Amino acid sequence: MKKVKLNTATDRTRRLISYLNDLEACDRDRMSSDGKYCMDKIWKLLGLPTHDELPFGTTDPFPRETEFEKSQKEEE
């Protein structure tokens, strides 16, 4: 069976990542443990780092979007 890969080149996927990033940035502290676990599963499904995997002290306000851009360049 062929592994299904996320089509990360679409504008919808880019917007989804942006919206999820915004949601987590403003609400992570208020999320339950189950909510945080689900967010981490979503990031893994998208092939992006979870909250705990992000580098601390980064000056990049959107580190997952930066990771997403890097992955796009590697695929080309």
PyMOL Python script that loads the backbone (N, CA, C, O; Angstrom):
from pymol import cmd

cmd.read_pdbstr("""\
ATOM      1  N   MET A   1       0.842  -1.171   0.000  1.00  0.00           N
ATOM      2  CA  MET A   1       0.000   0.000   0.000  1.00  0.00           C
ATOM      3  C   MET A   1       0.892   1.240   0.000  1.00  0.00           C
ATOM      4  O   MET A   1       1.835   1.339   0.785  1.00  0.00           O
ATOM      5  N   LYS A   2       0.591   2.159  -0.867  1.00  0.00           N
ATOM      6  CA  LYS A   2       1.369   3.388  -0.987  1.00  0.00           C
ATOM      7  C   LYS A   2       1.007   4.358   0.134  1.00  0.00           C
ATOM      8  O   LYS A   2      -0.167   4.553   0.450  1.00  0.00           O
ATOM      9  N   LYS A   3       2.029   4.959   0.723  1.00  0.00           N
ATOM     10  CA  LYS A   3       1.800   5.912   1.804  1.00  0.00           C
ATOM     11  C   LYS A   3       1.205   7.196   1.231  1.00  0.00           C
ATOM     12  O   LYS A   3       1.717   7.745   0.256  1.00  0.00           O
ATOM     13  N   VAL A   4       0.134   7.661   1.837  1.00  0.00           N
ATOM     14  CA  VAL A   4      -0.518   8.893   1.408  1.00  0.00           C
ATOM     15  C   VAL A   4       0.248  10.061   2.002  1.00  0.00           C
ATOM     16  O   VAL A   4       0.558  10.066   3.193  1.00  0.00           O
ATOM     17  N   LYS A   5       0.550  11.047   1.176  1.00  0.00           N
ATOM     18  CA  LYS A   5       1.311  12.207   1.613  1.00  0.00           C
ATOM     19  C   LYS A   5       0.435  13.455   1.523  1.00  0.00           C
ATOM     20  O   LYS A   5      -0.339  13.617   0.579  1.00  0.00           O
ATOM     21  N   LEU A   6       0.565  14.319   2.499  1.00  0.00           N
ATOM     22  CA  LEU A   6      -0.184  15.567   2.530  1.00  0.00           C
ATOM     23  C   LEU A   6       0.277  16.478   1.394  1.00  0.00           C
ATOM     24  O   LEU A   6       1.476  16.672   1.197  1.00  0.00           O
ATOM     25  N   ASN A   7      -0.671  17.030   0.654  1.00  0.00           N
ATOM     26  CA  ASN A   7      -0.333  17.981  -0.398  1.00  0.00           C
ATOM     27  C   ASN A   7      -0.110  19.335   0.254  1.00  0.00           C
ATOM     28  O   ASN A   7      -1.043  20.116   0.440  1.00  0.00           O
ATOM     29  N   THR A   8       1.144  19.597   0.598  1.00  0.00           N
ATOM     30  CA  THR A   8       1.470  20.808   1.341  1.00  0.00           C
ATOM     31  C   THR A   8       1.633  22.027   0.449  1.00  0.00           C
ATOM     32  O   THR A   8       1.896  23.124   0.942  1.00  0.00           O
ATOM     33  N   ALA A   9       1.483  21.852  -0.835  1.00  0.00           N
ATOM     34  CA  ALA A   9       1.672  22.973  -1.747  1.00  0.00           C
ATOM     35  C   ALA A   9       0.414  23.827  -1.882  1.00  0.00           C
ATOM     36  O   ALA A   9       0.466  24.922  -2.442  1.00  0.00           O
ATOM     37  N   THR A  10      -0.689  23.347  -1.384  1.00  0.00           N
ATOM     38  CA  THR A  10      -1.935  24.078  -1.576  1.00  0.00           C
ATOM     39  C   THR A  10      -2.053  25.262  -0.625  1.00  0.00           C
ATOM     40  O   THR A  10      -1.501  25.266   0.475  1.00  0.00           O
ATOM     41  N   ASP A  11      -2.769  26.235  -1.074  1.00  0.00           N
ATOM     42  CA  ASP A  11      -3.027  27.419  -0.257  1.00  0.00           C
ATOM     43  C   ASP A  11      -3.869  27.057   0.965  1.00  0.00           C
ATOM     44  O   ASP A  11      -3.695  27.636   2.038  1.00  0.00           O
ATOM     45  N   ARG A  12      -4.769  26.110   0.799  1.00  0.00           N
ATOM     46  CA  ARG A  12      -5.600  25.677   1.926  1.00  0.00           C
ATOM     47  C   ARG A  12      -4.749  25.095   3.049  1.00  0.00           C
ATOM     48  O   ARG A  12      -4.989  25.371   4.224  1.00  0.00           O
ATOM     49  N   THR A  13      -3.768  24.300   2.691  1.00  0.00           N
ATOM     50  CA  THR A  13      -2.898  23.709   3.708  1.00  0.00           C
ATOM     51  C   THR A  13      -2.101  24.788   4.414  1.00  0.00           C
ATOM     52  O   THR A  13      -1.931  24.746   5.633  1.00  0.00           O
ATOM     53  N   ARG A  14      -1.618  25.741   3.663  1.00  0.00           N
ATOM     54  CA  ARG A  14      -0.877  26.852   4.273  1.00  0.00           C
ATOM     55  C   ARG A  14      -1.762  27.631   5.243  1.00  0.00           C
ATOM     56  O   ARG A  14      -1.321  27.993   6.334  1.00  0.00           O
ATOM     57  N   ARG A  15      -2.996  27.887   4.851  1.00  0.00           N
ATOM     58  CA  ARG A  15      -3.917  28.605   5.743  1.00  0.00           C
ATOM     59  C   ARG A  15      -4.260  27.772   6.969  1.00  0.00           C
ATOM     60  O   ARG A  15      -4.348  28.300   8.077  1.00  0.00           O
ATOM     61  N   LEU A  16      -4.457  26.464   6.774  1.00  0.00           N
ATOM     62  CA  LEU A  16      -4.744  25.582   7.896  1.00  0.00           C
ATOM     63  C   LEU A  16      -3.614  25.631   8.915  1.00  0.00           C
ATOM     64  O   LEU A  16      -3.869  25.754  10.113  1.00  0.00           O
ATOM     65  N   ILE A  17      -2.384  25.537   8.463  1.00  0.00           N
ATOM     66  CA  ILE A  17      -1.228  25.597   9.359  1.00  0.00           C
ATOM     67  C   ILE A  17      -1.184  26.935  10.077  1.00  0.00           C
ATOM     68  O   ILE A  17      -0.909  26.990  11.276  1.00  0.00           O
ATOM     69  N   SER A  18      -1.451  27.999   9.361  1.00  0.00           N
ATOM     70  CA  SER A  18      -1.445  29.329   9.961  1.00  0.00           C
ATOM     71  C   SER A  18      -2.523  29.457  11.033  1.00  0.00           C
ATOM     72  O   SER A  18      -2.265  29.989  12.113  1.00  0.00           O
ATOM     73  N   TYR A  19      -3.743  28.966  10.736  1.00  0.00           N
ATOM     74  CA  TYR A  19      -4.843  29.060  11.700  1.00  0.00           C
ATOM     75  C   TYR A  19      -4.578  28.200  12.934  1.00  0.00           C
ATOM     76  O   TYR A  19      -4.835  28.629  14.059  1.00  0.00           O
ATOM     77  N   LEU A  20      -4.070  26.998  12.726  1.00  0.00           N
ATOM     78  CA  LEU A  20      -3.756  26.137  13.867  1.00  0.00           C
ATOM     79  C   LEU A  20      -2.653  26.739  14.725  1.00  0.00           C
ATOM     80  O   LEU A  20      -2.699  26.672  15.954  1.00  0.00           O
ATOM     81  N   ASN A  21      -1.671  27.324  14.069  1.00  0.00           N
ATOM     82  CA  ASN A  21      -0.578  27.980  14.794  1.00  0.00           C
ATOM     83  C   ASN A  21      -1.122  29.131  15.638  1.00  0.00           C
ATOM     84  O   ASN A  21      -0.741  29.282  16.799  1.00  0.00           O
ATOM     85  N   ASP A  22      -2.007  29.939  15.063  1.00  0.00           N
ATOM     86  CA  ASP A  22      -2.616  31.055  15.796  1.00  0.00           C
ATOM     87  C   ASP A  22      -3.444  30.550  16.979  1.00  0.00           C
ATOM     88  O   ASP A  22      -3.371  31.102  18.077  1.00  0.00           O
ATOM     89  N   LEU A  23      -4.227  29.503  16.748  1.00  0.00           N
ATOM     90  CA  LEU A  23      -5.055  28.930  17.805  1.00  0.00           C
ATOM     91  C   LEU A  23      -4.197  28.441  18.968  1.00  0.00           C
ATOM     92  O   LEU A  23      -4.487  28.725  20.131  1.00  0.00           O
ATOM     93  N   GLU A  24      -3.156  27.716  18.645  1.00  0.00           N
ATOM     94  CA  GLU A  24      -2.297  27.190  19.702  1.00  0.00           C
ATOM     95  C   GLU A  24      -1.548  28.310  20.419  1.00  0.00           C
ATOM     96  O   GLU A  24      -1.355  28.250  21.633  1.00  0.00           O
ATOM     97  N   ALA A  25      -1.132  29.315  19.687  1.00  0.00           N
ATOM     98  CA  ALA A  25      -0.380  30.414  20.296  1.00  0.00           C
ATOM     99  C   ALA A  25      -1.219  31.170  21.319  1.00  0.00           C
ATOM    100  O   ALA A  25      -0.704  31.573  22.362  1.00  0.00           O
ATOM    101  N   CYS A  26      -2.494  31.364  21.039  1.00  0.00           N
ATOM    102  CA  CYS A  26      -3.314  32.151  21.974  1.00  0.00           C
ATOM    103  C   CYS A  26      -4.022  31.298  23.017  1.00  0.00           C
ATOM    104  O   CYS A  26      -4.393  31.822  24.068  1.00  0.00           O
ATOM    105  N   ASP A  27      -4.226  30.013  22.774  1.00  0.00           N
ATOM    106  CA  ASP A  27      -5.023  29.204  23.689  1.00  0.00           C
ATOM    107  C   ASP A  27      -4.306  28.016  24.330  1.00  0.00           C
ATOM    108  O   ASP A  27      -4.928  27.293  25.108  1.00  0.00           O
ATOM    109  N   ARG A  28      -3.050  27.787  24.043  1.00  0.00           N
ATOM    110  CA  ARG A  28      -2.366  26.600  24.579  1.00  0.00           C
ATOM    111  C   ARG A  28      -2.386  26.574  26.109  1.00  0.00           C
ATOM    112  O   ARG A  28      -2.595  25.517  26.705  1.00  0.00           O
ATOM    113  N   ASP A  29      -2.174  27.715  26.743  1.00  0.00           N
ATOM    114  CA  ASP A  29      -2.140  27.759  28.208  1.00  0.00           C
ATOM    115  C   ASP A  29      -3.488  27.395  28.822  1.00  0.00           C
ATOM    116  O   ASP A  29      -3.543  26.888  29.943  1.00  0.00           O
ATOM    117  N   ARG A  30      -4.568  27.648  28.099  1.00  0.00           N
ATOM    118  CA  ARG A  30      -5.904  27.359  28.626  1.00  0.00           C
ATOM    119  C   ARG A  30      -6.424  25.988  28.230  1.00  0.00           C
ATOM    120  O   ARG A  30      -7.473  25.561  28.713  1.00  0.00           O
ATOM    121  N   MET A  31      -5.700  25.285  27.350  1.00  0.00           N
ATOM    122  CA  MET A  31      -6.156  23.970  26.888  1.00  0.00           C
ATOM    123  C   MET A  31      -5.991  22.918  27.974  1.00  0.00           C
ATOM    124  O   MET A  31      -5.077  22.978  28.796  1.00  0.00           O
ATOM    125  N   SER A  32      -6.901  21.955  27.952  1.00  0.00           N
ATOM    126  CA  SER A  32      -6.772  20.799  28.842  1.00  0.00           C
ATOM    127  C   SER A  32      -5.629  19.925  28.338  1.00  0.00           C
ATOM    128  O   SER A  32      -5.114  20.129  27.239  1.00  0.00           O
ATOM    129  N   SER A  33      -5.247  18.967  29.140  1.00  0.00           N
ATOM    130  CA  SER A  33      -4.197  18.022  28.720  1.00  0.00           C
ATOM    131  C   SER A  33      -4.618  17.276  27.463  1.00  0.00           C
ATOM    132  O   SER A  33      -3.802  17.036  26.572  1.00  0.00           O
ATOM    133  N   ASP A  34      -5.893  16.912  27.394  1.00  0.00           N
ATOM    134  CA  ASP A  34      -6.404  16.225  26.203  1.00  0.00           C
ATOM    135  C   ASP A  34      -6.346  17.124  24.973  1.00  0.00           C
ATOM    136  O   ASP A  34      -6.020  16.666  23.878  1.00  0.00           O
ATOM    137  N   GLY A  35      -6.663  18.400  25.154  1.00  0.00           N
ATOM    138  CA  GLY A  35      -6.598  19.349  24.045  1.00  0.00           C
ATOM    139  C   GLY A  35      -5.179  19.520  23.527  1.00  0.00           C
ATOM    140  O   GLY A  35      -4.953  19.570  22.318  1.00  0.00           O
ATOM    141  N   LYS A  36      -4.224  19.609  24.444  1.00  0.00           N
ATOM    142  CA  LYS A  36      -2.809  19.729  24.052  1.00  0.00           C
ATOM    143  C   LYS A  36      -2.353  18.471  23.325  1.00  0.00           C
ATOM    144  O   LYS A  36      -1.626  18.540  22.334  1.00  0.00           O
ATOM    145  N   TYR A  37      -2.788  17.324  23.829  1.00  0.00           N
ATOM    146  CA  TYR A  37      -2.439  16.052  23.196  1.00  0.00           C
ATOM    147  C   TYR A  37      -2.988  15.997  21.768  1.00  0.00           C
ATOM    148  O   TYR A  37      -2.296  15.565  20.847  1.00  0.00           O
ATOM    149  N   CYS A  38      -4.233  16.438  21.594  1.00  0.00           N
ATOM    150  CA  CYS A  38      -4.847  16.450  20.254  1.00  0.00           C
ATOM    151  C   CYS A  38      -4.131  17.414  19.314  1.00  0.00           C
ATOM    152  O   CYS A  38      -3.928  17.099  18.142  1.00  0.00           O
ATOM    153  N   MET A  39      -3.748  18.587  19.820  1.00  0.00           N
ATOM    154  CA  MET A  39      -3.009  19.541  18.983  1.00  0.00           C
ATOM    155  C   MET A  39      -1.683  18.929  18.532  1.00  0.00           C
ATOM    156  O   MET A  39      -1.292  19.066  17.373  1.00  0.00           O
ATOM    157  N   ASP A  40      -0.999  18.259  19.447  1.00  0.00           N
ATOM    158  CA  ASP A  40       0.269  17.614  19.096  1.00  0.00           C
ATOM    159  C   ASP A  40       0.062  16.530  18.039  1.00  0.00           C
ATOM    160  O   ASP A  40       0.888  16.375  17.140  1.00  0.00           O
ATOM    161  N   LYS A  41      -1.042  15.779  18.143  1.00  0.00           N
ATOM    162  CA  LYS A  41      -1.332  14.762  17.134  1.00  0.00           C
ATOM    163  C   LYS A  41      -1.599  15.402  15.769  1.00  0.00           C
ATOM    164  O   LYS A  41      -1.197  14.863  14.738  1.00  0.00           O
ATOM    165  N   ILE A  42      -2.275  16.547  15.766  1.00  0.00           N
ATOM    166  CA  ILE A  42      -2.535  17.249  14.500  1.00  0.00           C
ATOM    167  C   ILE A  42      -1.216  17.691  13.868  1.00  0.00           C
ATOM    168  O   ILE A  42      -1.013  17.514  12.667  1.00  0.00           O
ATOM    169  N   TRP A  43      -0.310  18.270  14.682  1.00  0.00           N
ATOM    170  CA  TRP A  43       0.982  18.712  14.139  1.00  0.00           C
ATOM    171  C   TRP A  43       1.768  17.536  13.570  1.00  0.00           C
ATOM    172  O   TRP A  43       2.393  17.652  12.516  1.00  0.00           O
ATOM    173  N   LYS A  44       1.733  16.400  14.275  1.00  0.00           N
ATOM    174  CA  LYS A  44       2.437  15.216  13.777  1.00  0.00           C
ATOM    175  C   LYS A  44       1.820  14.728  12.471  1.00  0.00           C
ATOM    176  O   LYS A  44       2.537  14.325  11.555  1.00  0.00           O
ATOM    177  N   LEU A  45       0.505  14.764  12.387  1.00  0.00           N
ATOM    178  CA  LEU A  45      -0.191  14.356  11.168  1.00  0.00           C
ATOM    179  C   LEU A  45       0.231  15.232   9.987  1.00  0.00           C
ATOM    180  O   LEU A  45       0.361  14.751   8.862  1.00  0.00           O
ATOM    181  N   LEU A  46       0.443  16.521  10.256  1.00  0.00           N
ATOM    182  CA  LEU A  46       0.862  17.452   9.211  1.00  0.00           C
ATOM    183  C   LEU A  46       2.366  17.379   8.951  1.00  0.00           C
ATOM    184  O   LEU A  46       2.872  18.030   8.036  1.00  0.00           O
ATOM    185  N   GLY A  47       3.083  16.584   9.757  1.00  0.00           N
ATOM    186  CA  GLY A  47       4.528  16.439   9.565  1.00  0.00           C
ATOM    187  C   GLY A  47       5.319  17.616  10.095  1.00  0.00           C
ATOM    188  O   GLY A  47       6.429  17.875   9.631  1.00  0.00           O
ATOM    189  N   LEU A  48       4.767  18.332  11.058  1.00  0.00           N
ATOM    190  CA  LEU A  48       5.420  19.507  11.628  1.00  0.00           C
ATOM    191  C   LEU A  48       5.715  19.257  13.099  1.00  0.00           C
ATOM    192  O   LEU A  48       5.108  18.379  13.712  1.00  0.00           O
ATOM    193  N   PRO A  49       6.645  20.022  13.674  1.00  0.00           N
ATOM    194  CA  PRO A  49       7.010  19.785  15.077  1.00  0.00           C
ATOM    195  C   PRO A  49       5.876  20.136  16.039  1.00  0.00           C
ATOM    196  O   PRO A  49       5.097  21.059  15.802  1.00  0.00           O
ATOM    197  N   THR A  50       5.806  19.374  17.129  1.00  0.00           N
ATOM    198  CA  THR A  50       4.828  19.651  18.174  1.00  0.00           C
ATOM    199  C   THR A  50       5.312  20.836  18.999  1.00  0.00           C
ATOM    200  O   THR A  50       6.423  21.328  18.800  1.00  0.00           O
ATOM    201  N   HIS A  51       4.485  21.284  19.913  1.00  0.00           N
ATOM    202  CA  HIS A  51       4.836  22.421  20.767  1.00  0.00           C
ATOM    203  C   HIS A  51       6.135  22.155  21.531  1.00  0.00           C
ATOM    204  O   HIS A  51       6.999  23.027  21.619  1.00  0.00           O
ATOM    205  N   ASP A  52       6.265  20.958  22.077  1.00  0.00           N
ATOM    206  CA  ASP A  52       7.460  20.615  22.852  1.00  0.00           C
ATOM    207  C   ASP A  52       8.703  20.443  21.988  1.00  0.00           C
ATOM    208  O   ASP A  52       9.822  20.539  22.492  1.00  0.00           O
ATOM    209  N   GLU A  53       8.524  20.193  20.703  1.00  0.00           N
ATOM    210  CA  GLU A  53       9.662  20.018  19.797  1.00  0.00           C
ATOM    211  C   GLU A  53      10.178  21.333  19.226  1.00  0.00           C
ATOM    212  O   GLU A  53      11.256  21.370  18.632  1.00  0.00           O
ATOM    213  N   LEU A  54       9.424  22.404  19.398  1.00  0.00           N
ATOM    214  CA  LEU A  54       9.860  23.707  18.884  1.00  0.00           C
ATOM    215  C   LEU A  54      11.022  24.229  19.728  1.00  0.00           C
ATOM    216  O   LEU A  54      11.043  24.031  20.942  1.00  0.00           O
ATOM    217  N   PRO A  55      11.983  24.890  19.095  1.00  0.00           N
ATOM    218  CA  PRO A  55      13.100  25.438  19.867  1.00  0.00           C
ATOM    219  C   PRO A  55      12.634  26.598  20.745  1.00  0.00           C
ATOM    220  O   PRO A  55      11.911  27.483  20.289  1.00  0.00           O
ATOM    221  N   PHE A  56      13.054  26.582  22.002  1.00  0.00           N
ATOM    222  CA  PHE A  56      12.697  27.665  22.915  1.00  0.00           C
ATOM    223  C   PHE A  56      13.579  28.870  22.643  1.00  0.00           C
ATOM    224  O   PHE A  56      14.734  28.726  22.243  1.00  0.00           O
ATOM    225  N   GLY A  57      13.039  30.043  22.856  1.00  0.00           N
ATOM    226  CA  GLY A  57      13.807  31.267  22.663  1.00  0.00           C
ATOM    227  C   GLY A  57      13.949  31.681  21.210  1.00  0.00           C
ATOM    228  O   GLY A  57      14.759  32.551  20.892  1.00  0.00           O
ATOM    229  N   THR A  58      13.176  31.071  20.326  1.00  0.00           N
ATOM    230  CA  THR A  58      13.258  31.443  18.920  1.00  0.00           C
ATOM    231  C   THR A  58      12.675  32.837  18.709  1.00  0.00           C
ATOM    232  O   THR A  58      11.695  33.210  19.352  1.00  0.00           O
ATOM    233  N   THR A  59      13.274  33.590  17.819  1.00  0.00           N
ATOM    234  CA  THR A  59      12.764  34.924  17.518  1.00  0.00           C
ATOM    235  C   THR A  59      11.739  34.880  16.395  1.00  0.00           C
ATOM    236  O   THR A  59      11.105  35.887  16.078  1.00  0.00           O
ATOM    237  N   ASP A  60      11.582  33.701  15.795  1.00  0.00           N
ATOM    238  CA  ASP A  60      10.620  33.527  14.710  1.00  0.00           C
ATOM    239  C   ASP A  60       9.217  33.421  15.299  1.00  0.00           C
ATOM    240  O   ASP A  60       8.953  32.497  16.068  1.00  0.00           O
ATOM    241  N   PRO A  61       8.299  34.346  14.959  1.00  0.00           N
ATOM    242  CA  PRO A  61       6.951  34.289  15.521  1.00  0.00           C
ATOM    243  C   PRO A  61       6.118  33.127  14.969  1.00  0.00           C
ATOM    244  O   PRO A  61       5.115  32.744  15.570  1.00  0.00           O
ATOM    245  N   PHE A  62       6.524  32.575  13.847  1.00  0.00           N
ATOM    246  CA  PHE A  62       5.790  31.472  13.231  1.00  0.00           C
ATOM    247  C   PHE A  62       6.752  30.338  12.885  1.00  0.00           C
ATOM    248  O   PHE A  62       7.003  30.086  11.706  1.00  0.00           O
ATOM    249  N   PRO A  63       7.290  29.653  13.884  1.00  0.00           N
ATOM    250  CA  PRO A  63       8.318  28.644  13.601  1.00  0.00           C
ATOM    251  C   PRO A  63       7.813  27.475  12.770  1.00  0.00           C
ATOM    252  O   PRO A  63       8.576  26.912  11.985  1.00  0.00           O
ATOM    253  N   ARG A  64       6.535  27.091  12.921  1.00  0.00           N
ATOM    254  CA  ARG A  64       6.035  25.969  12.124  1.00  0.00           C
ATOM    255  C   ARG A  64       5.904  26.351  10.668  1.00  0.00           C
ATOM    256  O   ARG A  64       6.153  25.527   9.788  1.00  0.00           O
ATOM    257  N   GLU A  65       5.516  27.592  10.397  1.00  0.00           N
ATOM    258  CA  GLU A  65       5.411  28.029   9.009  1.00  0.00           C
ATOM    259  C   GLU A  65       6.799  28.071   8.369  1.00  0.00           C
ATOM    260  O   GLU A  65       6.946  27.798   7.177  1.00  0.00           O
ATOM    261  N   THR A  66       7.809  28.411   9.160  1.00  0.00           N
ATOM    262  CA  THR A  66       9.182  28.394   8.662  1.00  0.00           C
ATOM    263  C   THR A  66       9.594  26.962   8.358  1.00  0.00           C
ATOM    264  O   THR A  66      10.217  26.704   7.329  1.00  0.00           O
ATOM    265  N   GLU A  67       9.252  26.016   9.248  1.00  0.00           N
ATOM    266  CA  GLU A  67       9.540  24.597   9.004  1.00  0.00           C
ATOM    267  C   GLU A  67       8.817  24.110   7.760  1.00  0.00           C
ATOM    268  O   GLU A  67       9.373  23.341   6.974  1.00  0.00           O
ATOM    269  N   PHE A  68       7.586  24.553   7.579  1.00  0.00           N
ATOM    270  CA  PHE A  68       6.793  24.179   6.417  1.00  0.00           C
ATOM    271  C   PHE A  68       7.474  24.666   5.134  1.00  0.00           C
ATOM    272  O   PHE A  68       7.573  23.923   4.158  1.00  0.00           O
ATOM    273  N   GLU A  69       7.942  25.917   5.143  1.00  0.00           N
ATOM    274  CA  GLU A  69       8.630  26.469   3.966  1.00  0.00           C
ATOM    275  C   GLU A  69       9.904  25.681   3.658  1.00  0.00           C
ATOM    276  O   GLU A  69      10.215  25.427   2.494  1.00  0.00           O
ATOM    277  N   LYS A  70      10.634  25.298   4.698  1.00  0.00           N
ATOM    278  CA  LYS A  70      11.855  24.505   4.495  1.00  0.00           C
ATOM    279  C   LYS A  70      11.523  23.176   3.833  1.00  0.00           C
ATOM    280  O   LYS A  70      12.214  22.744   2.910  1.00  0.00           O
ATOM    281  N   SER A  71      10.460  22.530   4.308  1.00  0.00           N
ATOM    282  CA  SER A  71      10.096  21.226   3.749  1.00  0.00           C
ATOM    283  C   SER A  71       9.689  21.363   2.280  1.00  0.00           C
ATOM    284  O   SER A  71       9.927  20.454   1.485  1.00  0.00           O
ATOM    285  N   GLN A  72       9.082  22.487   1.920  1.00  0.00           N
ATOM    286  CA  GLN A  72       8.696  22.701   0.524  1.00  0.00           C
ATOM    287  C   GLN A  72       9.920  22.819  -0.370  1.00  0.00           C
ATOM    288  O   GLN A  72       9.933  22.289  -1.482  1.00  0.00           O
ATOM    289  N   LYS A  73      10.939  23.503   0.104  1.00  0.00           N
ATOM    290  CA  LYS A  73      12.162  23.667  -0.689  1.00  0.00           C
ATOM    291  C   LYS A  73      12.892  22.351  -0.847  1.00  0.00           C
ATOM    292  O   LYS A  73      13.480  22.091  -1.897  1.00  0.00           O
ATOM    293  N   GLU A  74      12.862  21.504   0.195  1.00  0.00           N
ATOM    294  CA  GLU A  74      13.535  20.215   0.122  1.00  0.00           C
ATOM    295  C   GLU A  74      12.847  19.284  -0.878  1.00  0.00           C
ATOM    296  O   GLU A  74      13.509  18.469  -1.522  1.00  0.00           O
ATOM    297  N   GLU A  75      11.536  19.399  -1.012  1.00  0.00           N
ATOM    298  CA  GLU A  75      10.792  18.529  -1.932  1.00  0.00           C
ATOM    299  C   GLU A  75      11.003  18.927  -3.384  1.00  0.00           C
ATOM    300  O   GLU A  75      10.826  18.098  -4.277  1.00  0.00           O
ATOM    301  N   GLU A  76      11.376  20.164  -3.640  1.00  0.00           N
ATOM    302  CA  GLU A  76      11.539  20.637  -5.031  1.00  0.00           C
ATOM    303  C   GLU A  76      12.802  20.160  -5.655  1.00  0.00           C
ATOM    304  O   GLU A  76      13.076  20.475  -6.813  1.00  0.00           O
TER     305      GLU A  76
END
""", "prot")
cmd.dss("prot")
cmd.show_as("cartoon", "prot")
cmd.util.cbc("prot")
cmd.orient("prot")
